[in-house]
Amino acid sequence: MTVLRLLQKEIAKIGYVAIERDYIFSDVFAAAPVDRQASLAAFTNTPPSYRNAAFAVVDAKGRSVSDIAPEYRALGAPLLFVIESDIITVWQVRSNGDPRAIAHARPEEIEALFSLYRHDWSPDLIHRAKSIGQFSRVAQLDFVDLGLLPAIEVEIHSKLDLLLNETLAEAIRVGPRGARYQIDQRLLFRTIFRLLAAKVLQDRGHALAATWNPNDINSILNEISKYYTLESLPGEQTSLQSAIFSSSWERLRRGINFRNISADDLAFVYENTLVTPETREHFGTHSTPRPVAEYIVSRLEFWRRDPEELRVYEPFAGAGTFMVAALRHLRELLPVDWDDQQRHKFLVERVAGDEIDPFAKEVATLSLILADYPNANGWAVSQVDLFKENLIADRVRAANVILCNPPFEDFTKSERLKYIEAAVRSVSKPVVALEAALDAAPIALGFVLPEPFIAGSQYQAQRQRVEKLYKNIELVALPDRTFKHSVIRSSLVIAHEPKVPGTASATSLRSTVISVGGRDKFLRTGDVTETRNITRMSSKGIGELWINELEEIWELLANYPTLNSIASVHMGLQWRHGQTNVVRTLPQREFAPGVHAANAVRAFALPKHIYLDFRSNHLRRAANLPWRETKILANAARLSRGPWCFAAAVDSEGLIFSQQLFGVWPKPGARVYALCAILNSPVANAYIATHSPADRIRVSTVSAVPIPVEIPTVIDELVKRYMRIVAQSFGLFSSRAAERADELLSQIDALILKAYDLSPRLEKQLLEYFRESERPTLHEWSHWFPVGFTPFIPLHEYLSDEYSKAKKEQLLSVFTPLPDDEAIALREILD
């Protein structure tokens, strides 16, 4: 018996039934489409793909393993068996780096080798490790590189998107007499779907592929329509259309081999690429980005439950991205010995959706068909107006997992008359959808919602309900342009594990941030920028679900006095007729010196004043404030979305100001310069940044800024000296003036931080929060610590003479620094 037959026999003995000889797959890591061949490939279930590949067997033929292994990464198998003359070596395939040797055996030792690894190499364990290993340590196996699947997925989506765009370009080309031929969008979409399905069936060697003539486009289209029980394409294919789609088919045939591609990847890319912005606008389709849907479904942890009990429903389904994601996660939980028909029957009974737009409904159905290869149709996607007679309330009760990206807008006046039952609940469409889901109390829900859901008062009642119902709650803050075809800022709410009514239970909260800089990585790999976790007793129940950045610091400062104990904060002037004609650059009767624009204020510095309309009959509010008293002016609109969002400056000239600014009046006994130092400090800026919406700052937030119990009197003189330098230079700093201003500002910051008495670790965490952020100063400002500075040293000590002396070369020559790895380990222990 040959070595290959011996290996096939032993692989079958440990439970594998999906074993392929001479398996051909596309190497998606190669720059151009290249087909590779494995002498033997074993899969945990069917149909074969990189997601369920377990083993690959190849003959070395004199080549080194370091040359062979990279060619088989795209197969997706974590273990590579390499036959070298009379010895077989088992290697771990890695997403990066050289393969790692696991074991080796001679032909006569193969049976003993598989007996030794029978448990770890079983199809069940490898399948679980690949599907849920990244979410659960229990399912992880040390020889399964969790980075391999995401790396393959990124390459597949990139290659598929390119191929489909090329296919589209082939279909939308110049027609007779040089005129651009306009193909009906629906016809194009439906035809390309059939060609994709044909490509899948052909590359996978399905029996149906033998029933059509590969050179006759109409033969292919008709056979696919019959197999998937799809309606015939509208009208007869014109000779020009047949020629165009024949050309598209040839382009598709020459593209990467679909044999090893997971069907759900094809479904995601199909929808994302083919439903163009023009189509979305014309037919009203919307879509949830695949990484968003995948993230939500993965965080609901289906694998913790018996799949028999799960019933998934997607209202407002659009292109069905949530349904496709749910299909994949559910399918991976099913027994590996089930055949395709068993899995199909199980899944169509447990995944459903509704959509009002007929074209979007068709997109969703076709995506599900692609994701469910090789099965025919049977998916329950209905065309339903969910707001009519508040039908959504009934539809959600039939499921226990709700996945939803609802319309974000409010009901119009005409819609309120049309949808009386729904609009009575709320004028907000997302609120109506979420309330219906919460009424049904599913075991899990995942919603895309407007950004204010995170902390906005208009969603407080819904956040309270979520907190009352679920043990595990996660909110996700998404950056601009996460949604390819929408500019509206969004958030996600993910909740599961229902609480038992009447019993006390803790609530696990998780706040996840995808930063603007991390957006592309998230959309490419699903990786998030930051997560924060706390556990809270359910008795709190006030709907505060978002964990602010630096939360540990805010909890520590919660018992400190707040700004409103030493100062009063007020919005500026608001005019009855808007602000279009309230500003003058020269003095004018009944116009007073003032500041109009929020971004005019800089740290400790006010702009040259202009003149604002101060006629009482033109003012709506704030006219009776003590304008002539010394006060502080600060911006009411954020200066940036980053940490340095706030700036304050002392006004001793009695200026008036618009509603774009705050006035902060010190109470008796409070020192205005010390107060200004507090408001420009990293503590105040971080507090305001982490407790404010993306576009504005509230009076209540500024009033709640924690302040030190005692503020050293030397602060006042430092602030005055700094203000003098700034006033004298005002944008024209010499290098010496800028250096001196930077030194003084650091000293002010250090004394304010010392007054807060944070631990060295928390102070360092706070200061690193401002890394790479631009401070609103008139001179160039750099971070307090150099890049890569790791010690936990308070800023006042770092700036001290003692620390400067401690850095001298003679000290370092006596006390040798620890090696980097030892220093890191020691810091972790001390933390």
Summary of the structure (lengths in Angstrom):
residues: 831
radius of gyration: 32.4
end to end distance: 60.1
largest distance: 106.3
contacts: 2672
relative contact order: 0.05
helix: 44%
strand: 18%
